[in-house]
Amino acid sequence: MTEKEANEKLNSKEKETEYFNLSALHETQYAAVIKKSNDFSIIDDYAIEIGLSNFTYEYDSLKGLFGYFSKKEGMSLETQKDFQNGDIFPVKSNPISLHSNSSYYQKLEKLTGGCSISYENGDIYSGTAGAFFKLSDSQNIYMISNRHVIVDNDYGLETKIIHPSKTDAEKKEDISLIGKVFWTSKEKDDLLDAAIAIIYDEKTTVDIGKYSISNQLNFNSIAAPKIGQNIKKIGKTSGVTFGEIKSINCTVNITENIKKPKIYRKQILTTCISKPGDSGSVLLNNNNEVVGLLFGGNKLTASFSNNIMNIFNPIHPEINNFSKFV
């Protein structure tokens, strides 16, 4: 398949329903448009990778797997043919969770991307401050992370942010209020798990543009993610890790550590670069441009991120002035 053909299939509501209801035994965790090879001169070697839990077949045992799936009532002949041709293929995936957690983390005197944060009343979980930045038309300092990391649904835009989180602080005296939520994606948004905080700059020392606790990396601007792109991230749990973008059109089924399953669409799929607590980390390409915002993973083979272009983009008129990192 070409990339366009694969995207059209995955973006179809009918096909999405089919892919996520393949069988009762193998729950579909994600479906993603991927490229089979690294040769980008070949334009028709795209496929749809389906991550399945409880997957017990050998990786290349498509014949037996296809035979099982084809008995599933309602599976279309087209999808059966796609399995036979290798245009759709299954891989093993653990259930996917949002990557917030608790772990001891030292308070920083000067905040940088990668540090521990949570909302003020967050007593159980915490996540990562992705990056601190300014805008070209403002002197305010902002921070980007995930909605599930820094937004208390009871307070919304009045949610206050702390560093380190209560669960990460060695003692209560280490915890400081550093800002409050300025903008957030909606709870039912299927594109984004994102939020931006405004920092109390008169009380908080921030290293603008610094991306790692050890000051190893700076970030520059934002850019569109690309399949095959090498990326890196820093999270409060796993630190600096490196990986590769496998898909920029991934439908993700979040099932663990939330009240009810939630579907996210058009996400970035990477190799596994994260652990619980890394939620909110930003992804950088080799030019140190931000391409994504990490929010979850399956702790085995894959991590998942929002496309940064869906955050800093005119499709969200309320944040049109967020034109770039400076």
N, C-alpha and C positions, 0 to 999 in steps of 0.2 A: 504493500500500500504506500501511497505517497503520504506526506505529513498532513496535507489537506484532507485526504480521504479518512485518515485515522482520526483526526480532530472532529470531523463531521460526525463520525460514528459515536465517539465518546460524548460529544456535546448533545447528542440526540437524547431526549427524555426517555424515549422508548428503549433505546439501547442501554442507557444507564440503568434503567429498571431491570433489564434482562441480565446485565453483568453483575448486578448486586443481589440477584436472586437465583444464582446458578444452582445452588443446592442447599439443603438444610444442614448437611454435614460440614461443608466447607464454606464458612462465612467469608464473604468478600470484604477485605479490609481497604483495598484501593484498586483503582484502575487507571492506568497512565499510558499516554502516547510516548513510546520510546523509539530510539533508532537502534537497529540490530547491529550495525557496524560503526566504526569511526571514520569511514570514508564518506565525506559529505558530497562527493561527486556523484554518489549513488542516491537518487532521489526517491526510489520506490522500495526502500527497505525499512519502512516504519511499521510498527506493530503496536498492539495494545497489550501491555503487561498487566495481569490480574494477580494481586497478592491475596492469598487464601490462608486462613487459619486452619489448623487441624489437617494440614496438607501432608499426606503420607506417601504419595506416589513419587517415584524418582523424577528428577527434573525434566528428563526428556521422554517420560512415559506418556506422551500425549494420546497415543492410541487408546490405552486403557481409560485414561481420564475422559477423553472425548466420548467413549462408549458410555461412561456413567452419566456425563452431562446431557447427552443426547436423549436420554430417557426422561429428562426433566420436562414436565408438561409446560408448554408455552415457549420453549426454546425455538427460535426461528431457524429455518433452513440456512439462512445467510450466516448466522452466528455459528452453526454447526460446521459450515464450510470454512469459515475463518479459523476455527480450531484445527481442522484438518490441514489447512494450508500453512499453519504457523503464523497467521496474521493476528491471532490471539493466543497467548500462551500463559500458563499459570506458574507462579513461584510461591514459595513458602513465606508467610508473613505472620508475625505475632499480632495480637490485637493492638490497635494504635491508641496511644494516650497523649494527652496534653503534657508537656514536659515541665511541670512545676514540682518542687519537692522541698524537703528541709535537709540542711546539712550545715555543719559549723562553717562560718565564713568570717574572716577578719574584716573589721571596719576599716575603710579607707579614709585617709585625711583629705585626699584629692580624688574626686569621683572620675572614673573613666568607664568607657564601654566594657561590659563584662562583669560588672559588680552586682552584688546581691541586692534585690529590692522586693517590695511587696506593698500592697495597700495597708493602711494603718491598722485596720481591724483584721488583717489576715493572720490568723493564729496557727494555721496548719501548713500552708504551702508558700513557696516563694519562687521567684524566677530571676531573670537577668535583665539588666539595663542594656539595651542593644547599642545605643550610641547617644552621645550628647552633642548638640549642634546649635548653631545660630542660623538665622535667615538673612538673606541679602537686604531685606528692608526692615529689620528689627534688631535690637540689641538684647532681646530676651534670650535666655538659654532654654532649650527644649531637650526632651529625652524621648526616645521611641522604645516601645516594648509591646507585649501582647495585652489585649483586653483582659484575658483571664488571669494575667499576672498583676495588673495594677488597678483594675476597676472593680470597686465594690458596688454591686447592683443596687444596694440600698441607698447609695449616695451619688452615683453617676458622676457628673462633672465636678462634684464637690469632694470626690474621693481624694484623700491625702496619701502621699507616697512616703515610705520610710526606707532608710538604708542603715545597716543591713536589715533583713527581715527579722521578725521576732524569733523565728525558728532557727535562724542562722547566727544570731547574736550570742556571744559568750556571756554577756551580762546586759541587763536592761539599760544601763547607763550608756551603752555603745550605740543605742538606736537614736537616729535623728530624723526629724521631718525634713525632707529635701524638696518637696514640691506638691503640686496637685494636678489632677487630670485636666487637660485642656481640650482634647478631642478624643473620641472613641468611635470605633466601628459599632454598628448596631448588633445586638445580641443574636439576631436571626440572620445576620449577614453570612452568605455562603462563600464569599470571596476573601474575607478578612477576619483575622483575630488580631486586631491592632489597636493601639492607643498611643497618644502623645501627651506628655506631661510638661508643664511649664515649671521651671526650677526657681526656687527662692534664692536668687543669686546673691542677695545681700547676706545670706546666712551660710551658703554652701559654696565650697571651692570646687570648681569643675575644670578638668583638663579638656578643653574643646577639641574635638577631632581625634582625641586619643582613643584607640580601639581596644587596647589590651592593658591589663593591670601592670604588666612589666614594660609598658610603653614600647612594645616591639613594632606596633603597626599604627599607622594613621589611615583614616579614610578620606576620600577625595570628594566624590559626588555620587550620583545614582546612575544606573544603567539598566537596560533590559537584560534579563537572564537569557542564556542560550544553552541548548542541549550540547553536552560534551565539554562545557566550560568547567575549568578547575576553580574551586571555591575554598574559602576558609571561614571559620567563625571562632568566636570566643564566648564561652558560657561560664557561668559561675561554678558549674560542677566539673565539666570535662576540660576546661581551658581552651587552648588553641587546638583546633583539629582541622584536617584537610580532607576534601572529598571532590566529587564530580557531580554535575547536574545531569540527571538521566532523563528528566521530562520537565516541560514547562506547562503541561496540561494534564494534571493529575486530579482525579476525584477521590477524596479521602473520607473514609467512614470512621469517625472517632467513637470508640465504644467503651474505653476504660476511664475510670476516675471521673465520670460525669454522670449527671442524673439520668439523662437519656441520650441515645446515640445522635450524632450530628454529622451532616454531610457538608464538606467544603469542596468547592469546585475550582478548576483552573489554578491549581497549586503547583509549586515547584517540588519535584521529587529528586532527592540526592541520595548518594550512598550514605550509610549510617555515620553521622558525625556528631551525634548528640546523646545526652543522658538526661534523666529527670532533673529539672532545675535549670536547664539551658534555654527554656522558653524565653523568648524576647531577644535572643541573640540576632545580630544582623549577619547576612552572608556577604562576603567580599569576593570579587573576582581578582584576577592577577594584576589589574590596574588599581586595586584597592577602591573600586567603586562598589557601592552597596547595591545588591541585586535582589535581596530577599530578606524576609523576617521569619525566623524559625519559630514554630509553635508546637511541634510534636514529632513523634517517631514510634517505631515498633521495637526498639531496643535490640534489633537483630540485623536487618539489612537496609533499613531506609529511615530517612528523616524528611520532614515536610515543612515547607515554608510558604508564606504569602509572597506573591510577586510584588516587589517594591513599586512597580509602575502602577499598580492598582491602589497605592496609598498616596503617593505624591503625583497626582494626575488630575487633570480637569474634570474627570468623571465624578469627582467629589467636590462640588462647588464650595462647600463650607471650608475647604482647606486649599483653595486655589493658590493662595499666596505661598504655599509650601512648594516653591518651584524647584529648589535644589538645596543640597547641603553646601555650606560655605565654610 
